[in-house]
C-alpha cells in the first residue's frame, strides 16, 4: 500500500495509537471499521499463542467487515513491535507478521532493522517509533519507510520536542511518511499537525476512554475526571520517561512529587507476568482534558471528522482573507 493510497482511504488522518495494556482486537477492529488506522502493541498479547489468536481475529474480522461495508472505507491495521534487545520473543513475533501481514508495522524501543526485510517481503511498510532527531536519523539510515515522532505531551513513553519543532526538523531530511503524536486530542489539533507537515496523527489517550478499549473502567473514569495538570513525567517506573496520572500513582503508594529512580529497561514479551506490575498505574497525554465521557470508537471518530472539516474550512477562509489583504 503506497503512502497516497493509505491517506486517501482514511476518513481522518488518525492512528488509534498502540497502547500498552489498552489496545486489543476490539479497539483495532472498531478503529479500522470507523475509517482510521487501528494499532496494538504485540506485548499486549502474551504468551505467543495469544498473539496469533489476536492477529487471526483481526484479519478475519476485517474480512467480514468488508462484506458489509465498502472495503475501501476500512482503515488498515498496524502491529507495534518491540525491537529492543531485551525482547526474546522478537523472532516469534516476526514469524507471525509474515503469516498475518499487517499493512503497517511500527517498531519501538529499538532499531527498525529486524523487521524491514520480513515486512517488505510481503509488501508492508515499517514505521520507526522515535523520540528524538538522533533516533529519527538512525531510523531513516536503517531504511524505515516512515517515522512516528513521539513528542512532548504524549501519554505513556513520551518525547521532549514539541510536535511542530519535531516535524519541521524531520522534514529537512526525510520525505517519507511522518506520524506525529503528543497531546493531540481533537480534529483541530489533527488539522494543525497536517498543516505543519505531518501525514498522520497518533492519538492514544483519546481512545483509552472508549467502549472497545481493554482499559479498566476505573482508568476510563479517571481520564474523564482528570486534566493536564494531573500528569507527571517520569522514568521511575519503566526506565524510560513516560506520562503518568498522579491519582493512579497515589493509589499505588507512589508519591508523584518524589518518583523512584529509573530501573533498568526491560521489554521482554516472553515475560508473561510482567504486565501485572503496571496494570493499576495509568498513563495519559496532555490532551486528557478533551475527554468528557466514555464513548464508542465510532462516535469519537465521527467527532474528529467534524472538527477536522471545521478546521479545514477555517484555515481556507483565513488563508483567503490573508491573500486578499496582501493583494
Secondary structure, 3 states (H helix, E strand, C coil): CCHHHHHHCCCCCEEECCCCCCCCHHHHHHHHHHCCEEEEEHHHCCCHHHHHHHHHHHHHHHHHHHHHCCHHHCCCEEEEEECCCCCCCHHHHHHHHHHHCCCEEEEECCCCHHHHHHHHHCCCEEEEEECCHHHHHHHHHHCCCEEEEECCCCCEECCCCCHHHHHHHHCCCCCCEEEEECCCCCHHHHHHHHHCCCCEEEECHHHHCECCCCCCHHHHHHHHHCCHHHEEEECCCCCCCEEEEHHHHHHCCCCCCCCCCCCCCCCCCCCCCHHHHHCCCCECCHHHHHCCCCECHHHHHHHHHHHHHHHHHHHHHHHHHHHHHHC
